Amino acid sequence: MSSSARRARLLVRLDEDGRASVASLARDLGVTPSTVRRDLARLAAGGALIRTYGGATAGTAAPGRDPFDSRLVAKRAIGATASALVEDGQTIAISSGSTALELARHLVDRKLTVITNSLDVVGVLIDRPGIELVVLGGVVRHGMHSTLGHLAELVLHELRADTLFMGIGALSAEHGLMNDTIPEILTDRALRRAARACVVLADSSKLGAVAPAFVFGIDQVDTLVTDADADAGEIAAFEARGVRVIVAMSTERSLPPA
């Protein structure tokens, strides 16, 4: 059996059962536990599953994302670092986006109330015993698995969160937060209004970039979590505007395709 076929069978098993141990997967696939662990590590890096102690659970990959995205290691480091800012018992909001999804993967065993318009975040956190999940209604954005529009904004008028953790397409100290999708603006602004604080999750490629849709100004951002490739000048510009900048470090390397 080829490695790609083996991984496909592994994912089918997780889709059917929800979770599985390394030992049971090795037995079902007729391979060694070490082979299964390597497969799990590669699939987890692409967001296709979630590694757990001794096995894995089914996960939801961000739509349209290359499983071997060169920025994935940075996004995973940002998600892990941002999770340390979350305290058990809090109510948090999580926006859509691949970096925000990486944060959610680190919250599966926490005790939280999570408000989100991301169906991918829902897929990661649903049925987790410590998570009370509040899912925003609205129109589902094609190809991005997120809800937008008037219904989502109406619901957010009734909700409050300690902190919004927000992925973003582009940001700068001068131009604020920007996205490529204009219909997303009002939902993002409503998420911000519902939260006392805002933590932006953005890998270094987003810093200093410009996108057509203005979301809100940098004065509404409390903390930025980025990666070690961030330009020192960009970091200084954000700090000069009163934004706390946290640089996420990682010892991982991007995985090449098999």
CORTA-V656007 format. One record per residue. N is the residue number from 1. PHI is phi as a letter, one per 40 degrees, with the letter a starting at -180 (* if undefined). PSI is psi as a letter, one per 20 degrees, with the letter a starting at -180 (999 if undefined). D_CENTER is the distance of its C-alpha to the mean C-alpha in Angstrom with 1 decimal. Layout:
# CORTA-V656007
{{N	PHI	PSI	D_CENTER} {N	PHI	PSI	D_CENTER}}
This chain:
# CORTA-V656007
{{1	*	p	32.7} {2	c	r	30.5} {3	c	h	27.2} {4	c	h	25.4} {5	c	h	27.4} {6	c	g	26.8} {7	c	h	23.0} {8	c	g	23.4} {9	c	h	25.6} {10	c	g	23.2} {11	c	h	20.4} {12	c	g	23.1} {13	c	g	24.1} {14	c	h	20.6} {15	c	h	20.4} {16	c	g	23.8} {17	b	i	23.7} {18	g	h	20.1} {19	a	r	20.5} {20	a	q	23.1} {21	c	q	24.6} {22	d	g	25.2} {23	c	g	28.9} {24	c	h	28.9} {25	c	g	26.9} {26	c	g	29.3} {27	c	g	32.2} {28	c	h	31.1} {29	c	i	30.4} {30	g	k	33.5} {31	b	r	31.8} {32	c	q	31.5} {33	d	h	28.8} {34	c	h	28.0} {35	c	g	27.4} {36	c	g	25.0} {37	c	h	23.1} {38	c	g	22.8} {39	c	g	21.6} {40	c	g	19.0} {41	c	g	17.7} {42	c	g	17.6} {43	c	h	15.9} {44	c	h	13.2} {45	c	h	12.7} {46	c	j	12.2} {47	g	j	9.8} {48	c	i	12.9} {49	a	r	13.4} {50	b	p	12.6} {51	c	p	15.3} {52	b	r	17.4} {53	c	o	20.7} {54	g	j	23.2} {55	a	b	21.2} {56	a	q	18.1} {57	b	q	16.7} {58	c	q	15.6} {59	b	r	12.0} {60	b	o	10.6} {61	c	q	9.8} {62	c	p	8.3} {63	c	q	11.8} {64	g	j	13.8} {65	c	p	11.9} {66	c	p	14.5} {67	d	i	13.9} {68	b	k	15.6} {69	d	p	14.0} {70	c	i	15.7} {71	c	i	12.7} {72	c	h	10.5} {73	c	g	12.2} {74	c	g	11.6} {75	c	h	7.8} {76	c	g	8.1} {77	c	g	10.7} {78	c	g	9.0} {79	c	g	6.5} {80	c	g	9.8} {81	c	g	11.9} {82	c	h	10.2} {83	c	h	10.5} {84	c	i	14.2} {85	c	i	14.4} {86	c	p	14.0} {87	b	p	17.4} {88	d	q	18.4} {89	g	i	20.0} {90	c	r	18.0} {91	b	p	16.8} {92	b	q	13.4} {93	b	q	11.8} {94	b	p	8.2} {95	c	a	8.3} {96	c	r	7.4} {97	h	q	6.0} {98	c	h	4.6} {99	c	h	3.8} {100	c	h	2.6} {101	c	h	1.7} {102	c	h	3.3} {103	c	g	4.6} {104	d	h	5.5} {105	c	h	7.1} {106	c	j	9.1} {107	b	j	10.4} {108	c	h	12.2} {109	b	j	15.5} {110	c	r	15.5} {111	b	o	17.8} {112	a	q	16.1} {113	b	p	16.3} {114	b	p	13.0} {115	b	p	13.5} {116	a	q	11.2} {117	b	j	12.1} {118	c	o	9.3} {119	c	h	11.2} {120	c	h	8.4} {121	c	g	7.1} {122	d	g	10.9} {123	c	h	11.5} {124	c	h	9.7} {125	c	i	11.4} {126	c	p	14.6} {127	g	j	17.8} {128	c	p	16.5} {129	c	h	19.7} {130	c	i	18.5} {131	b	p	16.0} {132	c	o	17.6} {133	b	p	15.5} {134	b	o	16.5} {135	b	p	15.5} {136	c	p	16.7} {137	c	a	19.2} {138	h	a	20.1} {139	c	p	20.4} {140	c	p	17.7} {141	c	p	16.8} {142	d	p	18.0} {143	g	i	15.9} {144	b	i	12.6} {145	f	l	12.5} {146	b	q	12.4} {147	b	q	15.4} {148	b	r	17.5} {149	h	a	21.0} {150	c	g	23.7} {151	c	g	22.9} {152	c	g	19.4} {153	c	h	21.1} {154	c	g	24.0} {155	c	g	21.9} {156	c	h	20.2} {157	c	h	23.7} {158	c	j	24.2} {159	b	q	21.2} {160	a	q	20.5} {161	b	q	17.7} {162	c	g	18.1} {163	a	p	15.0} {164	c	p	12.5} {165	b	o	9.2} {166	b	p	8.9} {167	c	q	7.6} {168	a	q	10.9} {169	c	h	13.1} {170	a	q	15.8} {171	a	q	17.3} {172	a	q	20.6} {173	c	h	22.8} {174	c	g	25.4} {175	b	i	23.6} {176	g	b	20.7} {177	c	p	17.4} {178	b	q	17.7} {179	b	r	16.1} {180	c	h	17.7} {181	b	o	18.0} {182	c	g	20.7} {183	c	i	20.4} {184	c	i	16.9} {185	d	g	18.6} {186	c	h	20.2} {187	c	g	17.3} {188	c	g	15.3} {189	c	h	18.5} {190	c	h	19.1} {191	d	g	15.8} {192	c	g	17.0} {193	c	h	20.5} {194	c	i	19.4} {195	b	q	18.0} {196	c	h	20.2} {197	b	r	17.9} {198	b	p	15.1} {199	b	p	12.7} {200	c	p	11.3} {201	b	o	8.6} {202	a	p	10.4} {203	c	r	11.7} {204	c	h	15.4} {205	c	i	16.1} {206	c	i	15.0} {207	c	p	17.5} {208	g	i	20.9} {209	c	r	19.9} {210	b	p	21.2} {211	b	r	20.1} {212	c	h	22.5} {213	b	o	21.0} {214	c	p	21.2} {215	b	f	18.9} {216	a	r	20.3} {217	c	r	21.9} {218	c	i	20.8} {219	c	i	23.1} {220	c	j	20.6} {221	b	p	18.0} {222	c	g	18.6} {223	b	q	16.3} {224	b	p	14.5} {225	b	p	12.5} {226	b	a	13.0} {227	b	r	14.4} {228	c	i	18.0} {229	c	j	18.9} {230	c	p	18.8} {231	c	p	22.3} {232	c	h	24.4} {233	c	h	25.9} {234	c	g	22.7} {235	c	g	21.7} {236	c	h	25.2} {237	c	g	25.1} {238	c	g	22.2} {239	c	h	23.9} {240	c	h	27.1} {241	c	j	25.5} {242	g	j	24.7} {243	c	p	21.0} {244	c	p	20.1} {245	b	p	18.3} {246	b	p	16.7} {247	c	o	16.6} {248	c	p	14.4} {249	b	q	16.6} {250	a	q	16.2} {251	c	j	19.1} {252	c	r	17.4} {253	b	q	18.5} {254	c	q	17.1} {255	c	p	18.6} {256	c	q	21.1} {257	d	q	21.8} {258	c	999	24.2}}
